[in-house]
């Protein structure tokens, strides 16, 4: 019985930790999008152009945003899979934010 409680706590902790990482990644994504707007405004005011965009067609900021979006999507899929694997009793003990 004791190991079942520990297992439930471990599962809940893993799910909550994953949700925390996802929340941080979403905040990072919002920051990157805001920074891109500022950067484009700055670059648009002069003749400067992002060197990466000149060479590859995508700016380094666009690459960072795309990478972060993929990370958030991956974390969302992981969370959904973890939720499916929890029993109803385990899931009931989780916070609503997960």
Protein Blocks (a to p, Z undefined) as FASTA:
>chain_A
ZZmmmmmmmmmmmmmmmmmmmmmmmmmmmmmmmmmmmmmmmmmmmmbdcfklmmnopafk
lmmmmmmmmmmmmmmmmmmmmmmmpcfklmmmpcfkZZ
